[in-house]
């Protein structure tokens, strides 16, 4: 297009300008106003007015008119090349905009304990990146006590709480329940004879809590929920815990039991990682009493979930159900059969294995 202002009309009325360029191209390719008007389904006087307006805006004659038809001038040929390229670019822009993912947009923070974060959040985040790229998810993985605090401090929108059915200020609904397991390397072969056969349909043998408590144990301190559950069972059974190593670091605990320094108690959500240890590796479900760990999905009681947060809740719940149904998480699903409703109000749900 000619310099000195030829581009300004397009900035002022982009839709009209693109349509006018299409009219211009149709006239040039048809070689006649009447033939172009017929193909465009536009009245010939209106088409003539559009071409004249375009010539005035560009300050250049675009056609030589004669009884034989319309022949492009050098300026017309140049505009033809530029117009075709411009319309092609415009079509590409339109297609890119139309193909952009639609749906909710926003930031959502999820708080949950270390062990279940390792099980759930990788696949959940990857799935959301593919299906809802406009939702940004931030994860706070911490001690169960700190997860609860993050929710009460409003630093997280969604939380998964351990053994907390109700918390003032939060709306909690059942999520899942899992058993606790006793695991470690049985280097001396002294623990295997204590195991009870696995019942039909279960993959792991069982061990009585008293027998497990007597083995050399590597445990975290009492501020951790797993240790608290073990302590409660020991007190109820009036049996001592044979603790040989106590460390708060989960990595240190894992390193200790991996090298055979002792056994530990772990929830089912951590079994995929624990199961990769070298032989003679032992995993047994704790019974007499059976140690269990329950999870609740928590949100703020006074604030409904927005659309982005609802999508994240649905993704977490769907992946948890998939893991349980596929046997990759030995747990019982306690949540709703369907995704979270628009508000918060929980519906009566069915527990499913």
C-alpha positions in Angstrom: 0.0 0.0 0.0 1.1 3.6 -0.6 2.9 5.4 2.2 1.6 8.5 3.9 -1.6 7.3 5.5 -2.7 4.4 3.3 -2.8 2.1 6.3 -4.8 4.3 8.6 -8.3 3.4 7.3 -7.5 -0.3 8.2 -6.8 0.7 11.7 -10.0 2.7 12.0 -12.3 0.0 10.6 -10.5 -3.4 10.2 -13.7 -5.4 9.4 -14.8 -3.1 6.6 -11.3 -2.8 5.2 -10.9 -6.6 5.0 -14.3 -7.0 3.3 -13.4 -4.2 0.8 -10.1 -6.0 0.0 -12.1 -9.2 -0.7 -14.3 -7.2 -3.0 -11.3 -5.7 -4.8 -9.7 -9.2 -5.3 -13.0 -10.5 -6.7 -13.3 -7.6 -9.2 -9.7 -8.1 -10.4 -10.0 -11.8 -10.8 -13.4 -11.6 -12.5 -12.3 -8.7 -14.7 -15.7 -7.2 -14.5 -17.8 -5.4 -11.9 -21.0 -7.2 -13.0 -19.4 -10.7 -12.8 -17.8 -9.9 -9.4 -21.1 -8.6 -8.1 -22.8 -11.8 -9.1 -20.2 -14.0 -7.4 -20.3 -12.0 -4.3 -24.1 -11.6 -4.2 -23.7 -7.9 -3.9 -25.5 -5.2 -5.9 -23.3 -3.8 -8.6 -23.7 -0.1 -7.5 -22.7 -1.0 -4.0 -19.6 -2.8 -5.3 -18.7 0.1 -7.5 -19.0 2.4 -4.5 -16.7 0.2 -2.5 -14.0 0.1 -5.1 -14.1 3.9 -5.6 -13.9 4.4 -1.8 -10.8 2.1 -1.7 -9.1 4.1 -4.5 -9.8 7.3 -2.6 -8.4 6.0 0.7 -5.3 4.8 -1.0 -4.9 7.8 -3.3 -4.3 5.6 -6.3 -6.2 4.4 -9.4 -6.5 0.6 -9.2 -8.3 -0.2 -12.4 -8.4 0.9 -16.1 -12.0 0.9 -17.0 -13.2 0.2 -20.6 -16.1 -1.4 -22.4 -14.2 -4.6 -22.3 -14.1 -4.7 -18.4 -11.7 -3.8 -15.6 -7.9 -4.2 -16.0 -5.6 -3.6 -13.0 -3.1 -0.7 -13.1 0.4 -1.3 -11.7 -0.9 0.0 -8.3 -3.8 -2.4 -8.6 -1.4 -5.4 -9.2 0.7 -4.4 -6.2 -2.4 -4.1 -4.0 -3.6 -7.5 -5.3 -0.4 -9.2 -4.1 -0.5 -7.3 -0.7 -4.2 -7.9 -0.2 -4.0 -11.7 -0.8 -1.1 -11.9 1.7 -3.0 -9.7 4.2 -6.2 -11.8 3.9 -4.2 -15.0 4.3 -2.6 -13.6 7.5 -6.0 -12.5 8.8 -7.4 -16.0 8.2 -4.4 -17.5 10.1 -4.9 -15.2 13.0 -8.6 -16.0 13.1 -7.9 -19.7 13.1 -5.3 -19.4 15.9 -7.7 -17.5 18.1 -10.5 -20.0 17.4 -8.2 -22.9 18.3 -7.2 -21.4 21.7 -8.4 -23.6 24.6 -11.5 -22.2 26.2 -12.7 -22.8 29.7 -11.9 -21.5 33.2 -8.9 -19.3 33.9 -7.2 -18.5 37.1 -4.7 -19.5 39.9 -5.5 -22.3 42.4 -3.4 -23.4 45.3 -3.6 -26.9 46.6 -2.2 -28.0 50.0 -1.7 -31.6 50.9 0.7 -33.9 52.8 4.0 -35.0 51.3 3.2 -38.6 50.7 -0.1 -38.2 48.9 1.3 -35.3 46.9 3.8 -37.6 45.5 1.1 -40.1 44.5 -1.5 -37.7 43.1 -0.2 -34.4 41.9 2.2 -35.2 39.1 -0.5 -36.8 36.8 -3.0 -34.2 37.9 -0.8 -31.3 37.0 0.2 -32.9 33.7 -3.4 -33.5 32.8 -4.6 -30.0 33.7 -1.7 -28.6 31.6 -3.1 -30.4 28.6 -6.8 -29.8 29.1 -6.9 -26.5 30.9 -3.7 -24.6 30.2 -5.2 -21.3 31.5 -5.5 -22.7 35.0 -2.3 -22.2 37.0 -1.9 -24.7 39.9 0.4 -24.1 42.9 1.1 -26.9 45.3 2.0 -26.7 49.0 3.2 -30.1 50.2 3.9 -30.2 53.9 3.2 -31.9 57.2 -0.5 -32.7 57.7 -0.6 -30.1 60.5 0.8 -27.4 58.3 -1.7 -28.3 55.5 -4.5 -27.6 57.9 -2.9 -24.3 58.9 -2.4 -23.3 55.3 -6.1 -23.8 54.7 -7.1 -21.8 57.9 -4.7 -19.0 56.9 -6.3 -18.8 53.5 -3.0 -19.6 51.8 -4.6 -22.5 49.9 -7.9 -22.9 48.1 -8.1 -26.7 48.3 -6.6 -28.9 51.0 -6.4 -32.7 51.7 -6.5 -33.2 55.4 -5.4 -36.3 57.4 -7.8 -37.7 59.9 -9.8 -34.4 60.1 -13.5 -35.0 59.4 -14.5 -31.6 60.6 -12.5 -28.3 61.1 -14.1 -25.0 62.1 -13.9 -22.6 59.2 -13.5 -25.3 56.6 -16.0 -27.4 54.7 -14.6 -31.0 54.8 -16.0 -33.9 52.9 -14.8 -37.5 52.8 -12.1 -38.3 50.3 -10.4 -41.7 50.8 -9.3 -44.1 53.5 -6.2 -46.3 53.4 -4.5 -48.9 55.5 -1.1 -48.6 57.1 1.7 -51.1 56.2 4.8 -52.4 57.9 7.8 -52.5 55.6 11.6 -52.9 55.5 14.4 -55.3 54.5 14.2 -58.6 56.4 17.9 -59.2 56.2 17.9 -61.8 59.0 14.7 -63.6 57.9 13.2 -63.2 61.3 10.1 -61.3 60.4 8.8 -63.4 57.5 7.7 -66.2 59.9 5.5 -63.7 61.8 3.4 -62.9 58.7 -0.1 -64.1 58.2 -1.2 -65.1 54.7 -3.0 -62.5 52.6 -6.8 -63.0 52.4 -8.3 -63.7 49.0 -8.2 -60.6 46.9 -5.4 -58.9 48.8 -1.9 -58.7 47.5 0.1 -58.3 50.8 0.4 -60.6 53.8 -0.6 -59.3 57.3 1.3 -58.7 60.5 -0.1 -58.2 64.0 0.7 -54.8 65.4 2.3 -56.2 68.5 4.7 -58.3 66.4 5.6 -55.3 64.2 6.1 -53.0 67.3 8.8 -55.4 68.6 11.0 -55.1 65.5 13.7 -52.5 65.3 11.8 -49.4 64.1 12.9 -46.2 62.3 10.2 -43.5 62.8 9.6 -39.8 62.6 8.9 -37.7 65.7 5.6 -37.4 67.4 4.6 -34.3 65.5 4.0 -36.5 62.4 0.6 -38.0 61.9 1.9 -41.5 61.1 3.9 -41.6 64.3 0.9 -40.4 66.3 -1.3 -43.1 64.9 1.4 -45.7 65.7 1.7 -44.3 69.3 -2.0 -44.4 69.8 -2.1 -48.1 68.8 0.8 -48.9 71.0 -0.8 -47.2 74.0 -4.1 -49.0 73.3 -2.4 -52.4 73.1 0.0 -51.6 76.0 3.0 -52.7 74.0 6.3 -50.8 73.7 7.7 -49.5 70.5 11.3 -50.7 69.7 12.5 -47.4 68.2 16.2 -47.6 67.1 16.2 -44.5 64.9 14.1 -41.3 65.1 14.4 -38.6 62.5 12.1 -36.0 61.0 13.4 -36.2 57.5 11.4 -38.6 55.3 14.5 -39.0 53.1 16.6 -40.1 56.1 13.9 -42.6 57.2 13.7 -44.0 53.7 17.5 -44.4 53.5 17.5 -46.1 56.9 14.9 -48.8 56.1 16.3 -49.2 52.6 19.7 -50.2 54.0 18.2 -52.6 56.5 18.7 -50.5 59.6 15.1 -51.1 60.7 11.4 -51.3 59.7 8.9 -48.5 59.5 5.1 -47.9 59.2 3.8 -46.3 56.0 0.4 -45.5 54.5 -0.7 -47.2 51.3 -0.1 -44.1 49.2 3.6 -44.5 49.8 3.8 -48.2 48.8 4.6 -47.5 45.1 7.9 -45.8 46.2 8.6 -48.3 49.0 8.0 -51.2 46.7 11.0 -50.4 44.6 13.5 -51.3 47.3 15.9 -54.2 46.9 15.2 -57.7 48.2 14.7 -59.2 50.7 12.0 -56.5 50.9 9.0 -57.1 53.1 5.6 -55.3 53.0 2.7 -56.4 55.3 -0.6 -54.9 56.2 -0.9 -54.0 59.9 -3.8 -55.7 61.8 -4.8 -56.4 65.4 -5.6 -53.5 65.4 -5.8 -52.4 61.7 -4.1 -49.0 61.4 -6.0 -46.7 59.0 -5.6 -43.2 57.7 -8.5 -41.1 56.4 -8.4 -38.1 54.1 -10.9 -35.2 53.7 -11.0 -32.7 50.9 -11.3 -29.2 52.5 -12.3 -25.8 51.1 -13.2 -22.6 52.8 -16.6 -22.8 54.5 -17.6 -19.2 53.7 -16.4 -19.0 50.1 -17.7 -21.0 47.2 -15.2 -22.5 44.8 -14.7 -20.6 41.5 -14.8 -22.4 38.2 -11.0 -22.9 38.1 -10.9 -24.5 41.5 -13.8 -26.8 40.7 -11.9 -28.1 37.7 -8.9 -28.8 40.0 -11.0 -30.6 42.5 -12.6 -32.7 39.8 -9.1 -33.6 38.4 -7.8 -34.6 41.9 -10.9 -36.7 42.6 -10.9 -38.3 39.2 -7.3 -39.3 39.4 -7.7 -40.7 42.9 -10.7 -42.8 41.8 -8.6 -44.1 38.8 -5.7 -45.1 41.0 -8.0 -46.9 43.5 -10.0 -48.6 40.8 -6.9 -49.7 39.0 -5.3 -51.1 42.2 -2.4 -48.6 42.1 -3.6 -47.1 45.4 -4.8 -49.6 48.0 -7.5 -47.4 49.4 -11.2 -47.0 49.7 -12.9 -44.2 47.9 -15.1 -42.2 50.2 -16.0 -39.2 48.0 -18.8 -38.6 45.7 -19.4 -40.7 42.6 -19.4 -37.6 40.4 -17.4 -34.4 40.3 -17.8 -31.5 42.7 -21.0 -29.5 42.3 -21.1 -25.8 41.5 -21.3 -24.8 45.2 -19.8 -26.6 48.1 -22.7 -28.6 49.5 -21.7 -32.3 49.6 -24.2 -34.8 48.4 -24.7 -38.2 50.0 -22.1 -40.4 48.3 -21.4 -44.1 48.0 -18.1 -45.5 49.2 -16.4 -47.6 46.6 -13.4 -49.9 46.7 
